[in-house]
Amino acid sequence: MSDLGPPRTFGFGVPDAIDPHHFVVRVPSGSAGDIEIIEDFGINARSTDDSQILRCRLTRTAWNGIKEEAKRVLNDRLREKGLKVSRWSAGDNKVERLLGRELCLLAWTAEAARPEDYLTACASWAALAPEERWWLFRMCDNTAGTADDVDIGWRKAVRIALTEVPTPTSSKRRKTAKPARDAADLFSLPGEKD
């Protein structure tokens, strides 16, 4: 058996196959217009009516705040698998299905975040394991997975979790005095007699 080399891909790891399940990051040309992240179910779609879902719409400011870190992390993942890397360009940028879920999670974090929180969101997102990102994507998707579901439910929780990182002094637990218990209290329910 000969070594055929890495599988052929295009974009950010999308397999060179007939209509694969993937994500599309649509970047309008020029400096205006929102960026759209679309999940395309490809050949796995139940019907042509539900073959795509608009997952997120980002302002240019939000996109510019996350795109470089997203590219770095996605390309690092591709390098680990021996696949070619990619970059963002105007038009449709294709992203492999699992990497797309990870990117979508970061986009959902940035969509309602303040610009000063983008770096924290990127660092917190990058620190998660891929499996953690997939799980969080699924939790958000269960109740609020479209572009219209901005900052509600799990998406709001993820935004808060990834942008509000506690400082070292605020993360220390305050020690409070616990009331002393006698031995009898440890082995009985309230109201029971010895």
C-alpha positions as CSV (number, residue, x, y, z in Angstrom):
1,M,0.0,0.0,0.0
2,S,1.5,3.3,-1.0
3,D,1.4,6.5,1.0
4,L,-1.1,8.8,-0.8
5,G,-0.4,11.8,1.4
6,P,-2.9,13.9,3.3
7,P,-6.5,13.9,2.0
8,R,-7.4,16.7,-0.4
9,T,-9.3,19.6,1.2
10,F,-10.3,23.1,0.4
11,G,-10.8,26.1,2.6
12,F,-10.4,25.3,6.2
13,G,-10.2,21.5,6.0
14,V,-13.4,20.8,4.0
15,P,-13.1,17.4,2.4
16,D,-12.9,17.2,-1.4
17,A,-16.1,15.2,-1.6
18,I,-19.5,15.5,-3.1
19,D,-21.5,18.2,-1.2
20,P,-19.9,17.7,2.3
21,H,-21.5,19.0,5.5
22,H,-19.5,22.2,6.2
23,F,-19.8,25.9,7.3
24,V,-19.5,28.9,5.1
25,V,-18.2,32.2,6.4
26,R,-19.5,34.8,4.0
27,V,-17.4,38.0,4.0
28,P,-18.7,40.8,1.8
29,S,-16.1,42.6,-0.3
30,G,-15.1,46.0,0.8
31,S,-15.1,47.3,4.3
32,A,-18.9,47.4,4.9
33,G,-21.5,44.7,5.5
34,D,-22.0,42.0,8.1
35,I,-20.3,38.7,8.1
36,E,-22.5,35.6,8.0
37,I,-21.8,32.2,9.3
38,I,-23.9,29.5,7.6
39,E,-24.1,25.8,8.3
40,D,-24.5,23.9,5.1
41,F,-25.7,20.3,5.6
42,G,-24.7,19.3,2.1
43,I,-25.8,15.9,1.0
44,N,-26.9,15.1,4.6
45,A,-29.7,17.6,4.5
46,R,-33.2,16.2,5.0
47,S,-34.5,18.4,2.1
48,T,-33.5,21.4,0.0
49,D,-35.7,23.6,2.3
50,D,-33.5,22.9,5.3
51,S,-30.1,22.4,3.7
52,Q,-28.7,25.6,5.3
53,I,-29.0,27.5,8.6
54,L,-27.8,31.1,9.1
55,R,-26.1,30.5,12.4
56,C,-24.6,34.0,13.1
57,R,-24.4,37.5,11.7
58,L,-21.4,39.6,12.9
59,T,-20.7,43.2,12.5
60,R,-17.3,44.1,10.9
61,T,-16.1,45.3,14.3
62,A,-16.8,41.9,15.9
63,W,-15.4,40.0,13.0
64,N,-12.2,42.1,13.0
65,G,-11.9,41.4,16.7
66,I,-11.9,37.6,16.3
67,K,-10.8,36.7,12.8
68,E,-7.1,36.5,13.3
69,E,-7.2,34.3,16.4
70,A,-9.9,32.1,14.8
71,K,-7.6,31.7,11.7
72,R,-4.6,30.9,13.9
73,V,-6.4,28.3,16.0
74,L,-8.2,26.6,13.0
75,N,-4.9,26.5,11.0
76,D,-3.1,25.0,14.0
77,R,-5.7,22.2,14.1
78,L,-5.3,21.6,10.4
79,R,-1.5,21.5,10.7
80,E,-1.9,18.8,13.5
81,K,-3.7,16.7,10.9
82,G,-1.2,17.4,8.2
83,L,-3.7,19.3,6.1
84,K,-3.2,22.5,4.2
85,V,-4.0,25.8,6.0
86,S,-6.2,28.6,4.8
87,R,-7.0,32.3,5.3
88,W,-10.0,34.6,5.2
89,S,-10.9,36.3,2.0
90,A,-13.9,38.2,0.6
91,G,-16.6,35.9,-0.6
92,D,-17.5,32.4,0.7
93,N,-14.9,30.8,3.0
94,K,-15.6,27.1,3.6
95,V,-14.8,25.6,7.0
96,E,-14.9,21.9,7.9
97,R,-18.0,20.9,9.9
98,L,-16.4,20.4,13.4
99,L,-14.1,23.4,12.9
100,G,-17.1,25.4,11.9
101,R,-18.9,24.5,15.1
102,E,-15.9,25.8,17.0
103,L,-15.7,29.0,15.0
104,C,-19.5,29.5,15.4
105,L,-19.1,29.3,19.2
106,L,-16.5,32.1,19.1
107,A,-18.7,34.1,16.8
108,W,-21.7,33.7,19.2
109,T,-19.5,34.9,22.0
110,A,-18.4,38.0,20.1
111,E,-21.8,38.9,18.5
112,A,-23.1,40.7,21.7
113,A,-19.7,41.3,23.4
114,R,-18.1,44.7,23.9
115,P,-15.1,45.4,21.6
116,E,-12.8,45.5,24.7
117,D,-13.9,41.9,25.5
118,Y,-12.9,40.4,22.1
119,L,-9.3,39.5,23.2
120,T,-10.5,37.9,26.4
121,A,-13.2,35.9,24.4
122,C,-10.5,34.7,21.9
123,A,-8.1,33.7,24.7
124,S,-10.8,31.9,26.7
125,W,-12.1,30.1,23.5
126,A,-8.6,29.1,22.4
127,A,-8.0,27.6,25.9
128,L,-10.9,25.2,25.5
129,A,-10.4,21.7,24.2
130,P,-12.1,21.0,20.8
131,E,-14.5,18.6,22.6
132,E,-15.5,21.4,25.0
133,R,-16.2,23.7,22.1
134,W,-18.3,21.1,20.4
135,W,-20.3,20.5,23.5
136,L,-20.9,24.2,24.1
137,F,-22.0,24.6,20.4
138,R,-24.5,21.8,20.9
139,M,-25.9,23.3,24.1
140,C,-26.4,26.7,22.4
141,D,-27.8,25.0,19.3
142,N,-30.4,23.1,21.2
143,T,-32.4,26.2,22.0
144,A,-30.8,29.2,20.3
145,G,-28.9,28.2,17.2
146,T,-29.8,30.7,14.5
147,A,-28.7,34.2,13.7
148,D,-31.9,35.6,15.3
149,D,-31.2,34.1,18.7
150,V,-28.6,36.7,19.8
151,D,-27.5,36.7,23.4
152,I,-30.2,34.4,24.9
153,G,-30.0,31.2,26.9
154,W,-26.8,29.3,26.5
155,R,-25.5,31.8,24.0
156,K,-25.7,34.5,26.7
157,A,-24.1,32.1,29.2
158,V,-21.2,31.3,26.9
159,R,-20.6,35.0,26.2
160,I,-20.5,35.7,29.9
161,A,-18.3,32.7,30.6
162,L,-15.8,33.5,27.9
163,T,-15.6,37.3,28.4
164,E,-15.9,37.8,32.1
165,V,-12.7,36.1,33.4
166,P,-12.2,36.8,37.1
167,T,-9.0,38.5,38.2
168,P,-6.7,36.6,40.6
169,T,-7.8,38.5,43.7
170,S,-11.6,38.2,43.0
171,S,-11.3,34.5,42.2
172,K,-10.1,33.6,45.7
173,R,-12.8,32.1,47.8
174,R,-13.6,34.0,50.9
175,K,-13.2,31.9,54.0
176,T,-16.2,32.2,56.3
177,A,-16.4,30.8,59.8
178,K,-18.5,27.7,59.9
179,P,-20.6,27.1,63.0
180,A,-19.2,24.4,65.3
181,R,-21.0,21.1,65.2
182,D,-21.1,18.5,67.9
183,A,-20.7,14.8,67.0
184,A,-24.4,14.1,67.5
185,D,-25.3,16.6,64.7
186,L,-23.2,14.7,62.2
187,F,-25.2,11.5,62.5
188,S,-28.8,12.7,62.9
189,L,-31.4,14.5,60.9
190,P,-32.9,17.7,62.2
191,G,-35.5,17.0,64.8
192,E,-34.3,13.5,65.6
193,K,-33.4,12.6,69.2
194,D,-30.4,10.6,70.1
